Amino acid sequence: MPIRPLLTALLCACLLSAPTAQAAPKTFKLCWSVFAGWMPWDYAAKQGIVKKWADKYGIDIQVQEVPDYVASIERYSAGQFDACTMTNMDALTIPAAAGTDSTALIIGDFSNGADGLLLRGSGKSIRDLKGKTVLLVENSVSHYLLSRALEWGLLDEQDVTIKHVSDTEIADAFLSGQGDAVITWNPILSEIQRKAQVSMVFTSNRIPGEILDLTVVNSQTLAQHPEFGRALTGAWFETQRLLGLPTAAGRAARAQMAAAAGTSAEDFEDQLGTLRSFYSPRSALNFARTGKMPDLMRRVAHFADAHALLGKRGQGLTNLGIEFSGEKTIGNPQRVLLRFNHAYMQLAADGTL
């Protein structure tokens, strides 16, 4: 065969045998639930911010809303998602208690009035809770808030009747006349306040820093794929910076988040006012480094242990440990299942993501 036809044949053979496309990027999944402090994930996904950061690291990140908050954490714990939004207490009592090693990658804010206890009718104080029925998501951060409120009122749980209602049903249940009091979080809290005659008798602003809103990642996934942690952290703080801007762009972003949360721009602004949001990685990092975190989590763990949420009552922190950026561990150091790691927030603060 002449050389030219031979070369042509070889070239055609190579083209036919070559891959038609590059291998698909590795996909990771994050779930979130409607809450003022977590609406930035929805915005970041819709505006392409998540994709921009995922593309930077050659990965794909899918962001999915799960309407039922507790169900979202349970699905994360079962391995259906690689990351999930949740509070510090729920990170301890659901995934960690179930044996899922998790890392608090991002501290987004702490509740400073976003969680509250509403009392129906003429009741005006915590003491008026005695003998009343309280609707809440049992064994959640709302239950923790009740415990702290009762401490303030010199009462205990035997003085009230707790009725468990899921977060997707609690507003309708209370507004239909069930219960004498309700504990929940925004935007549900503000909805009930608008529609019912109630008094706010206790809020999280009395316990600043105890209820943290986090983005939590499976620790094994993070160790194997630090690019996932970098992309999430970058996308989050880019969006947080925009969320905090007192400009037209900031107002437009907040208005879009409000619409996605099913509320007005004005109400969403009010909800943000009940959070101590960390709009920059430096402010989040400073909070993480205050040294208060171990004591804060001891208090949370004590509540969880008293309610047998960590296994056998009274033995919770003998069964699992909580680590703070490798510097300190409370509980069982041989079985750490919840980690507060501020390394990625440090990278964001240093501009080295």
Stockholm file with secondary structure:
# STOCKHOLM 1.0

chainA/1-353         MPIRPLLTALLCACLLSAPTAQAAPKTFKLCWSVFAGWMPWDYAAKQGIVKKWADKYGIDIQVQEVPDYVASIERYSAGQFDACTMTNMDALTIPAAAGTDSTALIIGDFSNGADGLLLRGSGKSIRDLKGKTVLLVENSVSHYLLSRALEWGLLDEQDVTIKHVSDTEIADAFLSGQGDAVITWNPILSEIQRKAQVSMVFTSNRIPGEILDLTVVNSQTLAQHPEFGRALTGAWFETQRLLGLPTAAGRAARAQMAAAAGTSAEDFEDQLGTLRSFYSPRSALNFARTGKMPDLMRRVAHFADAHALLGKRGQGLTNLGIEFSGEKTIGNPQRVLLRFNHAYMQLAADGTL
#=GR chainA/1-353 SS CCHHHHHHHHHHHHHHHSCSSCCCCEEEEEEECSCGGGHHHHHHHHTTHHHHHHHHTTEEEEEEECSSHHHHHHHHHTTSCSEEEEEHHHHIIIIITTTCCEEEEEEEEEESSSEEEEEETTCCSGGGGTTCEEEECTTSHHHHHHHHHHHHTTCCGGGSEEEECCTTTHHHHHHTTCCSEEEEETTHHHHHHHHSCEEEEEEGGGSTTSSEEEEEEEHHHHHHCHHHHHHHHHHHHHHHHHHTCCSHHHHHHHHHHHHHTTSCHHHHHHHHTTEEECCSHHHHHHHHTSSCHHHHHHHHHHHHHHTTTTSSTTCHHHHCEEEETTTEEEECTTSEEEEECCHHHHHHHHTCC
#=GC SS_cons         CCHHHHHHHHHHHHHHHSCSSCCCCEEEEEEECSCGGGHHHHHHHHTTHHHHHHHHTTEEEEEEECSSHHHHHHHHHTTSCSEEEEEHHHHIIIIITTTCCEEEEEEEEEESSSEEEEEETTCCSGGGGTTCEEEECTTSHHHHHHHHHHHHTTCCGGGSEEEECCTTTHHHHHHTTCCSEEEEETTHHHHHHHHSCEEEEEEGGGSTTSSEEEEEEEHHHHHHCHHHHHHHHHHHHHHHHHHTCCSHHHHHHHHHHHHHTTSCHHHHHHHHTTEEECCSHHHHHHHHTSSCHHHHHHHHHHHHHHTTTTSSTTCHHHHCEEEETTTEEEECTTSEEEEECCHHHHHHHHTCC
//
